[in-house]
Amino acid sequence: MHSLPHECSERRAIDRNDGGARARGSITALTSKRWFTETWLMEQKSLIALLALIAVVSILSPNFFTLNNLFNILQQTSVNAIMAVGMTLVILTSGIDLSVGSLLALTGAIAASMVLPMH
């Protein structure tokens, strides 16, 4: 829909008369997303702690970044990752299932009893 020329000039006058509040709002929105501000550091403190822990452990242990260790870490976290994907799907469908931890423990106990030889 096309607007009349006088409507456009009225809009420009209103935009000029707002004192630049829209422009300031967009600038503050852009500057509030800057890195390494106090709020950004507080929001990212878990990530910063993880990176610091990785740095300390990699300095203390020369075997930390070996291929075997990285595969070991991936293998040990795969169970939690699979459970997290399943829980995400349950929560997205407006449901909640609190029995995931107990089912994991029961499955682990059954798997351990199957590994041991029956007497």
DOMARNU-601375 format. One line per field, with one value per residue: residue number from 1; x, y, z of N, C-alpha, C, O, CB in turn. Coordinates in steps of 0.2 Angstrom, whole numbers, plus 5000, padded with zeros to 4 digits. Glycine has a CB too. Example, Ala and Ser with C-alpha at 12.3 -4.5 7.8 and 13.67 -1.06 7.14 Angstrom:
resi = [1,2]
n.u = [5066,5064]
n.v = [4972,4989]
n.w = [5039,5035]
ca.u = [5062,5068]
ca.v = [4978,4995]
ca.w = [5039,5036]
c.u = [5066,5064]
c.v = [4984,5000]
c.w = [5039,5039]
o.u = [5071,5067]
o.v = [4983,5006]
o.w = [5042,5040]
cb.u = [5057,5070]
cb.v = [4978,4997]
cb.w = [5045,5029]
***
This chain:
resi = [1,2,3,4,5,6,7,8,9,10,11,12,13,14,15,16,17,18,19,20,21,22,23,24,25,26,27,28,29,30,31,32,33,34,35,36,37,38,39,40,41,42,43,44,45,46,47,48,49,50,51,52,53,54,55,56,57,58,59,60,61,62,63,64,65,66,67,68,69,70,71,72,73,74,75,76,77,78,79,80,81,82,83,84,85,86,87,88,89,90,91,92,93,94,95,96,97,98,99,100,101,102,103,104,105,106,107,108,109,110,111,112,113,114,115,116,117,118,119]
n.u = [5004,5003,5009,5004,5013,5013,5011,5023,5032,5027,5030,5044,5046,5041,5050,5062,5059,5059,5070,5080,5079,5076,5087,5097,5093,5095,5108,5112,5107,5116,5128,5126,5129,5142,5158,5167,5162,5156,5143,5143,5153,5148,5137,5144,5151,5152,5157,5169,5175,5176,5184,5196,5198,5201,5213,5222,5222,5227,5240,5245,5245,5252,5246,5233,5228,5228,5224,5218,5213,5204,5194,5190,5184,5174,5167,5163,5154,5144,5133,5126,5123,5115,5104,5101,5096,5085,5077,5076,5067,5056,5052,5050,5038,5029,5029,5035,5047,5053,5059,5071,5084,5083,5079,5091,5100,5094,5095,5109,5113,5106,5113,5126,5124,5122,5134,5142,5147,5135,5131]
n.v = [4994,5011,5026,5043,5057,5068,5061,5054,5064,5068,5057,5057,5069,5066,5056,5064,5072,5064,5065,5057,5045,5032,5029,5030,5019,5008,5009,5007,4994,4987,4989,4983,4970,4968,4960,4954,4963,4967,4961,4952,4943,4938,4931,4921,4914,4900,4894,4901,4896,4882,4883,4887,4877,4867,4872,4872,4858,4853,4858,4852,4839,4829,4820,4824,4830,4819,4808,4796,4799,4809,4802,4793,4803,4807,4795,4792,4803,4801,4793,4802,4812,4806,4804,4817,4822,4814,4818,4832,4831,4825,4836,4846,4842,4846,4838,4830,4820,4812,4801,4797,4796,4786,4776,4775,4770,4758,4751,4751,4743,4731,4728,4726,4715,4706,4705,4699,4682,4670,4661]
n.w = [5000,4995,5002,5005,4999,5009,5021,5022,5024,5037,5045,5044,5051,5063,5067,5067,5078,5089,5096,5094,5100,5096,5088,5098,5106,5097,5096,5109,5111,5102,5108,5120,5118,5118,5120,5135,5144,5160,5163,5152,5156,5168,5163,5156,5165,5168,5156,5155,5167,5163,5152,5158,5167,5157,5152,5163,5166,5154,5155,5166,5163,5151,5143,5140,5129,5120,5107,5111,5124,5121,5114,5124,5133,5125,5124,5137,5140,5131,5135,5143,5134,5125,5133,5136,5124,5122,5133,5130,5119,5125,5134,5125,5119,5128,5140,5155,5162,5175,5178,5172,5177,5187,5179,5171,5181,5184,5172,5171,5182,5178,5167,5172,5180,5170,5164,5174,5178,5180,5194]
ca.u = [5000,5007,5007,5004,5019,5013,5012,5030,5035,5025,5034,5051,5046,5040,5056,5067,5057,5059,5076,5085,5078,5077,5094,5101,5090,5098,5115,5113,5106,5122,5134,5125,5131,5149,5161,5171,5159,5154,5137,5144,5157,5144,5133,5148,5156,5153,5161,5176,5178,5177,5191,5202,5200,5205,5220,5226,5223,5232,5247,5248,5245,5254,5242,5226,5225,5230,5218,5215,5210,5198,5189,5188,5180,5168,5163,5160,5149,5139,5127,5122,5121,5109,5098,5099,5092,5078,5074,5074,5061,5050,5051,5047,5031,5025,5029,5041,5049,5058,5062,5076,5090,5082,5080,5098,5103,5092,5098,5116,5113,5105,5119,5132,5123,5123,5141,5145,5145,5129,5133]
ca.v = [5000,5017,5031,5049,5061,5072,5056,5052,5070,5068,5052,5060,5075,5063,5053,5069,5075,5059,5066,5052,5039,5026,5028,5028,5013,5003,5009,5003,4987,4984,4990,4979,4963,4968,4955,4956,4967,4964,4957,4946,4939,4935,4926,4916,4911,4893,4893,4903,4891,4876,4884,4888,4870,4863,4875,4869,4851,4851,4860,4848,4832,4829,4815,4826,4831,4814,4805,4791,4803,4813,4797,4791,4808,4806,4789,4792,4807,4799,4791,4808,4816,4803,4805,4824,4822,4811,4823,4838,4829,4825,4843,4850,4840,4848,4833,4830,4813,4813,4794,4796,4795,4780,4771,4774,4766,4751,4748,4750,4737,4725,4727,4724,4708,4701,4704,4694,4675,4667,4655]
ca.w = [5000,4995,5007,5002,5001,5016,5026,5023,5028,5044,5048,5045,5056,5070,5068,5069,5084,5095,5100,5092,5105,5092,5086,5104,5108,5093,5098,5116,5110,5099,5113,5126,5116,5117,5124,5140,5149,5167,5162,5148,5160,5173,5160,5153,5170,5167,5150,5157,5171,5159,5148,5163,5169,5152,5151,5169,5166,5149,5157,5171,5161,5144,5139,5140,5122,5115,5103,5116,5130,5118,5113,5131,5136,5121,5125,5144,5140,5126,5138,5146,5128,5122,5138,5136,5118,5124,5138,5126,5115,5130,5136,5119,5118,5134,5145,5159,5164,5181,5180,5168,5182,5190,5173,5169,5186,5184,5166,5173,5187,5175,5162,5176,5182,5165,5163,5179,5177,5184,5198]
c.u = [5004,5005,5008,5010,5019,5013,5019,5033,5033,5029,5041,5051,5045,5047,5062,5065,5057,5066,5081,5085,5079,5084,5098,5099,5094,5105,5117,5112,5112,5128,5133,5128,5138,5152,5165,5168,5157,5148,5139,5149,5153,5139,5137,5153,5157,5157,5168,5179,5180,5184,5197,5203,5203,5212,5224,5227,5228,5239,5250,5249,5247,5250,5235,5224,5227,5223,5214,5211,5203,5193,5186,5183,5173,5163,5160,5154,5143,5132,5123,5120,5115,5103,5096,5095,5085,5074,5072,5068,5055,5048,5047,5040,5027,5024,5035,5041,5054,5061,5068,5082,5089,5082,5087,5101,5101,5095,5106,5117,5111,5110,5125,5130,5123,5130,5144,5143,5140,5132,5127]
c.v = [5006,5022,5038,5053,5065,5067,5054,5058,5070,5063,5054,5065,5071,5059,5058,5071,5070,5060,5061,5046,5033,5024,5026,5021,5007,5003,5005,4996,4983,4984,4985,4972,4963,4962,4958,4962,4964,4959,4951,4941,4935,4930,4920,4913,4904,4891,4895,4898,4884,4877,4884,4881,4866,4865,4872,4862,4849,4853,4855,4840,4832,4825,4818,4827,4825,4811,4800,4794,4806,4808,4794,4796,4807,4800,4789,4798,4806,4797,4797,4812,4813,4804,4812,4825,4820,4816,4829,4836,4828,4832,4847,4848,4841,4842,4833,4823,4813,4806,4792,4793,4788,4774,4769,4769,4759,4748,4747,4744,4731,4723,4724,4717,4703,4700,4699,4687,4673,4661,4650]
c.w = [5000,4999,5003,5004,5008,5022,5028,5026,5035,5048,5049,5050,5063,5072,5070,5076,5090,5098,5099,5097,5102,5090,5092,5106,5104,5095,5104,5115,5107,5104,5119,5124,5116,5122,5129,5144,5155,5166,5158,5152,5165,5169,5157,5158,5169,5161,5152,5162,5168,5155,5152,5166,5164,5151,5157,5168,5160,5150,5161,5168,5153,5140,5138,5133,5117,5112,5108,5121,5127,5117,5119,5134,5132,5123,5132,5144,5135,5129,5140,5140,5125,5127,5137,5130,5119,5128,5134,5122,5119,5132,5131,5118,5124,5139,5149,5162,5169,5182,5176,5172,5185,5185,5171,5175,5186,5178,5168,5177,5183,5170,5166,5178,5176,5163,5168,5177,5182,5188,5200]
o.u = [5009,4999,5012,5013,5024,5016,5021,5038,5037,5031,5044,5056,5049,5049,5066,5070,5056,5067,5086,5090,5082,5086,5103,5103,5096,5108,5121,5115,5114,5131,5138,5128,5141,5149,5167,5172,5158,5148,5136,5148,5154,5138,5135,5158,5162,5162,5173,5185,5185,5188,5202,5209,5208,5216,5230,5233,5232,5244,5255,5253,5243,5250,5230,5218,5228,5218,5208,5205,5198,5187,5180,5178,5168,5157,5154,5150,5138,5127,5117,5114,5110,5097,5090,5090,5080,5068,5066,5063,5050,5042,5043,5036,5022,5019,5040,5036,5060,5066,5070,5086,5094,5084,5089,5105,5105,5097,5108,5122,5114,5112,5128,5135,5124,5131,5149,5137,5140,5135,5128]
o.v = [5007,5023,5038,5052,5065,5069,5053,5057,5072,5064,5053,5065,5073,5059,5056,5073,5072,5056,5060,5042,5028,5018,5022,5017,5002,4998,5001,4992,4978,4979,4983,4968,4958,4960,4964,4965,4957,4954,4945,4935,4929,4924,4915,4910,4901,4886,4891,4897,4881,4872,4882,4879,4862,4861,4870,4860,4845,4850,4853,4837,4835,4825,4814,4825,4826,4812,4800,4792,4806,4809,4793,4794,4808,4801,4787,4797,4809,4798,4797,4815,4816,4805,4814,4829,4823,4816,4832,4841,4830,4833,4851,4852,4838,4842,4837,4819,4815,4805,4787,4788,4784,4769,4764,4765,4754,4742,4741,4739,4726,4717,4719,4713,4697,4695,4695,4686,4674,4657,4645]
o.w = [5004,5000,4998,5009,5011,5027,5033,5031,5039,5053,5054,5054,5068,5077,5075,5080,5096,5103,5102,5097,5104,5091,5092,5109,5106,5094,5105,5119,5108,5104,5122,5129,5113,5127,5129,5148,5155,5169,5159,5151,5166,5172,5157,5156,5171,5162,5150,5161,5169,5155,5151,5166,5165,5150,5156,5169,5160,5147,5161,5171,5149,5134,5136,5132,5111,5115,5108,5123,5130,5118,5119,5136,5135,5123,5133,5148,5135,5127,5139,5140,5123,5124,5138,5130,5117,5127,5136,5122,5117,5132,5132,5115,5125,5143,5148,5163,5167,5186,5176,5170,5185,5186,5169,5173,5187,5178,5165,5176,5184,5169,5164,5179,5177,5160,5165,5175,5188,5185,5203]
cb.u = [4995,5008,5011,4998,5020,5006,5008,5033,5034,5017,5033,5053,5040,5034,5059,5067,5050,5058,5075,5092,5072,5072,5097,5099,5083,5097,5118,5109,5100,5124,5135,5118,5128,5152,5166,5178,5153,5153,5131,5148,5163,5140,5130,5152,5154,5146,5158,5175,5173,5172,5190,5200,5193,5201,5220,5222,5217,5229,5247,5243,5238,5261,5242,5226,5228,5233,5220,5220,5214,5200,5192,5194,5183,5169,5168,5165,5152,5141,5128,5127,5127,5110,5101,5105,5096,5079,5078,5080,5062,5052,5057,5051,5031,5018,5028,5040,5050,5055,5056,5078,5091,5075,5076,5102,5101,5084,5098,5119,5108,5098,5121,5133,5116,5119,5145,5143,5151,5123,5136]
cb.v = [5000,5019,5032,5053,5066,5076,5049,5051,5076,5067,5046,5063,5080,5058,5049,5074,5077,5052,5067,5054,5040,5026,5034,5033,5012,5004,5016,5006,4986,4988,4997,4979,4961,4974,4950,4957,4971,4969,4961,4949,4943,4940,4930,4919,4913,4889,4897,4910,4889,4874,4890,4892,4866,4864,4882,4871,4847,4855,4867,4847,4828,4827,4809,4833,4838,4808,4802,4786,4807,4817,4791,4790,4815,4807,4783,4794,4814,4793,4787,4813,4816,4795,4804,4828,4819,4804,4824,4840,4823,4820,4846,4849,4832,4851,4826,4835,4808,4816,4789,4802,4800,4779,4773,4780,4769,4751,4753,4756,4738,4726,4733,4728,4708,4704,4710,4696,4671,4665,4657]
cb.w = [5006,4988,5013,5003,4995,5016,5025,5016,5024,5044,5044,5038,5055,5069,5062,5064,5084,5092,5107,5092,5109,5086,5083,5109,5107,5086,5098,5121,5105,5093,5115,5128,5110,5119,5120,5138,5146,5172,5159,5142,5164,5177,5154,5147,5176,5166,5144,5160,5177,5154,5144,5169,5171,5145,5152,5176,5165,5143,5160,5177,5162,5143,5143,5144,5119,5119,5097,5119,5133,5112,5109,5136,5135,5114,5125,5149,5138,5121,5144,5150,5123,5122,5145,5136,5112,5127,5144,5122,5111,5136,5139,5113,5116,5132,5142,5165,5158,5187,5179,5164,5187,5194,5167,5169,5193,5183,5160,5176,5192,5170,5158,5182,5185,5159,5163,5186,5177,5180,5205]
***
